[in-house]
Amino acid sequence: MDKKFETRLVQAGRRPTRAYGFVNPPLTRGSTVLYPDIATKQATGPRRLEPVEIYGLYGTETHFALEAALAELEGGSHAQVTGSGLSAITVPLLAYLKAGDHLLVPDSVYGPTRSFCDGLLRRYGVETSYYDPMLTPDALAPQFRPETRVLFTESPGSHTFEVQDIPGLAALAHARGVKVFLDNTWGIGHFPPFERGVDVSIHALTKYPGGHSDIILGAVVVNDEADWKWLRNGALELGNYASPDDCWLALRGLRTLAVRLKAQEAAGLRLAHWLAARPEIARVLHPALPSCPGHEIWARDFTGSCGLFGAVFAPRYAAAQVVAFIDALRLFGIGASWGGYESLVLPTTGTITRTEGTGRFEGHAVRFQVGLEHTDDLIADLAQALDRLG
């Protein structure tokens, strides 16, 4: 039976062991696992690639339930949870790359990803080159080297929302024996990574899957047994796993993900269109709007959007005026992260690093995370803050 996304969200990762079991998988905490005898321990101990409870670091039934659900939702074969969204980026990079390798990363990448590449990876002998995220595959091809091992992608781009041609880039990379990594956090539920040629799909479960701004968690999903072997072994060699409590909360968050995504997508689109009509705003960076770089690719490859987008102010407004606008908002909290039930805002200009000429716009920019408040109230709040600009 080919189940829809909403049905899979409700059913995935639920395997009751009793005829009258509880609806939700249980929360299992633990480090040490006891065996009845040495023969049993010897029979189970080496099987680190399988979901078997042999030690807390290798996972409990709570971890396995979440990983099974995520693999099914992404259309993959295996998933590995990690302690944070950032570790979901660093673990597969460390697991796959070695000294002397070359990594390609889009200039619009999440800031901590860039810091990791320029810091620890560089110290360990891996060279990173940054590329314009809007390059076509033919234009990017000359930047590949014989030692290039991974093409990292993030679509849409962090803060500036460039949408990349993932299928085209994947074909380019695979023709050269290069793995394709995608930070798919924005596109959860709307971008099927393995159907588009991705090898490794990365998620910050802190965002929409958690949904309540109260967990720190990440996950990596693959769809190939060889990829699973190096990912799983690399994660365990690094000792990077996750709290079963956070995994249980993420499982609970998944059950309502579809309705929250729909509500926040609709609210985000309404606010984006409203802002696009305001004279104070020069441009809205929402992939579903033609004003966003790569909108045509989004329309081709995505099934929807979420509540995270950006806006660029008209050039006549100085940075201090944009800050005054943010400070005047009453319903938008000033804070990092997104995907929770609450609306947030952050300045973009001056807070990002670019080296390839991307992410520069005609005016100062901000990023909005649209929560579950009523859109009439959010628009009224935006209006009163914009009206103060004059």
Stockholm file with secondary structure:
# STOCKHOLM 1.0

chainA/1-390         MDKKFETRLVQAGRRPTRAYGFVNPPLTRGSTVLYPDIATKQATGPRRLEPVEIYGLYGTETHFALEAALAELEGGSHAQVTGSGLSAITVPLLAYLKAGDHLLVPDSVYGPTRSFCDGLLRRYGVETSYYDPMLTPDALAPQFRPETRVLFTESPGSHTFEVQDIPGLAALAHARGVKVFLDNTWGIGHFPPFERGVDVSIHALTKYPGGHSDIILGAVVVNDEADWKWLRNGALELGNYASPDDCWLALRGLRTLAVRLKAQEAAGLRLAHWLAARPEIARVLHPALPSCPGHEIWARDFTGSCGLFGAVFAPRYAAAQVVAFIDALRLFGIGASWGGYESLVLPTTGTITRTEGTGRFEGHAVRFQVGLEHTDDLIADLAQALDRLG
#=GR chainA/1-390 SS CCCCHHHHHHHTTCCCSSTTCCSSCCCCCCSCCCCSSHHHHHHHTTCTTSCCCSSGGGCCHHHHHHHHHHHHHHTCSEEEEESSHHHHHHHHHHHHCCTTCEEEEETTCCHHHHHHIIIIIHHTTCEEEEECTTCCHHHHGGGCCTTEEEEEEESSCTTTCCCCCHHHHHHHHHTTTCEEEEECSTTTTTCCGGGGTCSEEEEETTTTTTCSSCCCCEEEEESSHHHHHHHHHHHHHTTCCCCHHHHHHHHHHHHTHHHHHHHHHHHHHHHHHHHHTSTTEEEEECTTSTTSTTHHHHHHHCSCCCSEEEEEECTTSCHHHHHHHHHHCSSSEECSCCCSSSCEEEECTTSCCCSSSCSCCSSCEEEEECCSSCHHHHHHHHHHHHHTTC
#=GC SS_cons         CCCCHHHHHHHTTCCCSSTTCCSSCCCCCCSCCCCSSHHHHHHHTTCTTSCCCSSGGGCCHHHHHHHHHHHHHHTCSEEEEESSHHHHHHHHHHHHCCTTCEEEEETTCCHHHHHHIIIIIHHTTCEEEEECTTCCHHHHGGGCCTTEEEEEEESSCTTTCCCCCHHHHHHHHHTTTCEEEEECSTTTTTCCGGGGTCSEEEEETTTTTTCSSCCCCEEEEESSHHHHHHHHHHHHHTTCCCCHHHHHHHHHHHHTHHHHHHHHHHHHHHHHHHHHTSTTEEEEECTTSTTSTTHHHHHHHCSCCCSEEEEEECTTSCHHHHHHHHHHCSSSEECSCCCSSSCEEEECTTSCCCSSSCSCCSSCEEEEECCSSCHHHHHHHHHHHHHTTC
//
